[in-house]
Amino acid sequence: MIFIAVKFTVKPEWSERWIEHVTPFTEATRAEPGNLWFDWSRSVEDPNVFVLLEAFADGDAGSEHVQSEHFAQAMRDLPPALVRTPQIISEQIEATDWNLMGEMTVE
């Protein structure tokens, strides 16, 4: 799978409406056949920082994603709300889903 983490630092005036702003992009991406997940989180330390965790079945699915119209639209729509260029980690890993944490068991 292709596992991607992206950190977005948004302008303070966009913080409370960021999730609403990215909803069309999020919904379209989640509907892609090769998308495994596309989940947003907000930093507990800085309310202007959002982290996107996304995964795609393989490189082909990742390529289809970045070539989609909704991706192109997001690349036009998101920058005005951002303080800086997002930071990204994108890696191909040997997994197909989340694993259970081995150091802890909750029953």
C-alpha positions as a Markdown table, in Angstrom:
| # | Residue | x | y | z |
|---|---|---|---|---|
| 1 | Met | 0.0 | 0.0 | 0.0 |
| 2 | Ile | 1.0 | 3.6 | -0.4 |
| 3 | Phe | 0.7 | 5.3 | 3.0 |
| 4 | Ile | 0.7 | 9.1 | 3.2 |
| 5 | Ala | 0.8 | 11.6 | 6.0 |
| 6 | Val | 0.3 | 15.3 | 5.1 |
| 7 | Lys | 0.6 | 18.2 | 7.6 |
| 8 | Phe | -1.3 | 21.3 | 6.7 |
| 9 | Thr | -0.8 | 24.6 | 8.6 |
| 10 | Val | -3.9 | 26.7 | 7.9 |
| 11 | Lys | -4.4 | 30.4 | 8.4 |
| 12 | Pro | -6.1 | 31.1 | 11.8 |
| 13 | Glu | -9.2 | 32.5 | 10.0 |
| 14 | Trp | -9.6 | 29.2 | 8.2 |
| 15 | Ser | -9.1 | 26.8 | 11.2 |
| 16 | Glu | -12.8 | 26.5 | 12.2 |
| 17 | Arg | -14.0 | 26.0 | 8.6 |
| 18 | Trp | -11.1 | 23.8 | 7.3 |
| 19 | Ile | -12.9 | 20.5 | 7.5 |
| 20 | Glu | -15.9 | 21.9 | 5.8 |
| 21 | His | -13.6 | 23.4 | 3.1 |
| 22 | Val | -12.0 | 20.0 | 2.4 |
| 23 | Thr | -15.2 | 18.0 | 2.5 |
| 24 | Pro | -15.8 | 17.8 | -1.3 |
| 25 | Phe | -12.1 | 16.6 | -1.8 |
| 26 | Thr | -12.4 | 14.2 | 1.1 |
| 27 | Glu | -15.7 | 12.6 | -0.1 |
| 28 | Ala | -14.5 | 12.3 | -3.7 |
| 29 | Thr | -11.2 | 10.7 | -2.6 |
| 30 | Arg | -12.9 | 8.2 | -0.3 |
| 31 | Ala | -15.1 | 7.2 | -3.3 |
| 32 | Glu | -12.0 | 6.2 | -5.4 |
| 33 | Pro | -11.8 | 2.4 | -5.9 |
| 34 | Gly | -8.2 | 2.3 | -4.7 |
| 35 | Asn | -8.5 | 4.5 | -1.6 |
| 36 | Leu | -8.2 | 2.6 | 1.6 |
| 37 | Trp | -8.7 | 5.6 | 4.0 |
| 38 | Phe | -8.6 | 9.4 | 4.0 |
| 39 | Asp | -8.8 | 10.7 | 7.5 |
| 40 | Trp | -8.3 | 14.1 | 9.0 |
| 41 | Ser | -7.1 | 15.0 | 12.5 |
| 42 | Arg | -6.5 | 18.3 | 14.3 |
| 43 | Ser | -3.4 | 18.9 | 16.4 |
| 44 | Val | -4.1 | 19.2 | 20.1 |
| 45 | Glu | -1.1 | 21.5 | 20.4 |
| 46 | Asp | -1.8 | 23.9 | 17.5 |
| 47 | Pro | -5.4 | 24.4 | 16.4 |
| 48 | Asn | -4.2 | 25.6 | 13.0 |
| 49 | Val | -2.5 | 22.3 | 12.1 |
| 50 | Phe | -4.4 | 19.5 | 10.5 |
| 51 | Val | -2.9 | 16.1 | 9.6 |
| 52 | Leu | -4.3 | 13.9 | 6.8 |
| 53 | Leu | -3.6 | 10.2 | 6.9 |
| 54 | Glu | -4.4 | 8.5 | 3.6 |
| 55 | Ala | -3.7 | 5.2 | 2.0 |
| 56 | Phe | -4.1 | 3.7 | -1.4 |
| 57 | Ala | -4.0 | 0.1 | -2.5 |
| 58 | Asp | -1.0 | 0.5 | -4.7 |
| 59 | Gly | 1.0 | 2.9 | -6.9 |
| 60 | Asp | -1.6 | 2.8 | -9.6 |
| 61 | Ala | -4.3 | 3.9 | -7.3 |
| 62 | Gly | -2.1 | 6.7 | -6.0 |
| 63 | Ser | -1.4 | 7.8 | -9.5 |
| 64 | Glu | -5.1 | 7.8 | -10.4 |
| 65 | His | -5.7 | 9.9 | -7.3 |
| 66 | Val | -3.3 | 12.6 | -8.2 |
| 67 | Gln | -4.5 | 12.7 | -11.8 |
| 68 | Ser | -8.2 | 13.1 | -10.8 |
| 69 | Glu | -10.2 | 16.2 | -11.3 |
| 70 | His | -11.0 | 16.5 | -7.6 |
| 71 | Phe | -7.3 | 16.4 | -6.8 |
| 72 | Ala | -6.6 | 19.2 | -9.4 |
| 73 | Gln | -9.5 | 21.2 | -7.9 |
| 74 | Ala | -8.1 | 20.8 | -4.4 |
| 75 | Met | -4.7 | 22.0 | -5.6 |
| 76 | Arg | -6.5 | 25.2 | -6.7 |
| 77 | Asp | -8.8 | 25.5 | -3.7 |
| 78 | Leu | -6.5 | 24.7 | -0.7 |
| 79 | Pro | -3.5 | 27.1 | -1.1 |
| 80 | Pro | -5.4 | 30.3 | -0.2 |
| 81 | Ala | -6.2 | 28.9 | 3.2 |
| 82 | Leu | -2.6 | 27.7 | 4.0 |
| 83 | Val | 0.3 | 29.4 | 5.8 |
| 84 | Arg | 2.9 | 27.3 | 3.9 |
| 85 | Thr | 3.4 | 24.4 | 1.6 |
| 86 | Pro | 2.2 | 21.2 | 3.3 |
| 87 | Gln | 4.7 | 18.7 | 4.6 |
| 88 | Ile | 4.4 | 15.1 | 3.5 |
| 89 | Ile | 5.6 | 11.6 | 4.1 |
| 90 | Ser | 4.7 | 9.2 | 1.3 |
| 91 | Glu | 5.9 | 5.6 | 1.5 |
| 92 | Gln | 5.1 | 2.2 | 0.0 |
| 93 | Ile | 4.8 | -0.2 | 2.9 |
| 94 | Glu | 4.1 | -3.9 | 3.3 |
| 95 | Ala | 0.6 | -3.7 | 4.8 |
| 96 | Thr | -3.0 | -3.8 | 3.6 |
| 97 | Asp | -4.7 | -2.3 | 6.6 |
| 98 | Trp | -4.2 | -1.1 | 10.2 |
| 99 | Asn | -2.6 | -3.7 | 12.5 |
| 100 | Leu | -3.4 | -4.1 | 16.2 |
| 101 | Met | -0.8 | -2.6 | 18.6 |
| 102 | Gly | 1.3 | -5.5 | 19.9 |
| 103 | Glu | 2.3 | -3.7 | 23.1 |
| 104 | Met | -1.3 | -3.3 | 24.4 |
| 105 | Thr | -4.4 | -5.4 | 24.5 |
| 106 | Val | -7.8 | -4.0 | 25.3 |
| 107 | Glu | -10.6 | -6.4 | 26.1 |
